[in-house]
Amino acid sequence: MKKKNKKVSKKIVITRIILLLFILIWALIVFNFSSQNGEESSGVSRKVVEIFIKEETLADKVEPYVRKFAHFSEYGLGGVLFISLFSTYEWTDRKKITLAIVLGIWYAGLDEVHQLMVPARHGSIVDVYIDTLGFSTGVFSMLLLIKLVKR
């Protein structure tokens, strides 16, 4: 059984290239954040918290949640980018979702292994779960948006 040779439009090829570049930039940003030693990473989170909370005891309590939300958010963006790329292919939704989430879990795990090699950082299975939840949220949110726009 032969597959039909479908010609891919120039617009789709350009869209794919742009999305691949965005995915590469996203992966490099995540890698860069994970390359920060414990003090640098904590300092960034602390600055964000101190914009909104001046009282030190409360800031100490809020900072870990800000860090976890940062994990969730950065991986949410990754999910959006991957499902956007995969939506340029004529694949089933199941294939798009499965491939995107598997790649998200893979990169989250790789990111945590990378952190094991950074001074004053540690890898955390909880962070892999948070990253995966963020990635999955990005995937499903973007897929829903794409379907709504197509209607």
NORJOZI-V508836 format. One line per field, one symbol per residue. ss: DSSP state (h for helix, s for strand, l for the rest). A space follows every 10 residues. Layout:
# NORJOZI-V508836
ss->???
This chain:
# NORJOZI-V508836
ss->lllllllllh hhhhhhhhhh hhhhhhhhhh hhhhhllhhh hhhhhhhhhh hhlllhhhhh hhhhhhhhhh hhhhhhhhhh hhhhhhllll llhhhhhhhh hhhhhhhhhh hhhhhhllll llllhhhhhh hhhhhhhhhh hhhhhhhhhh l
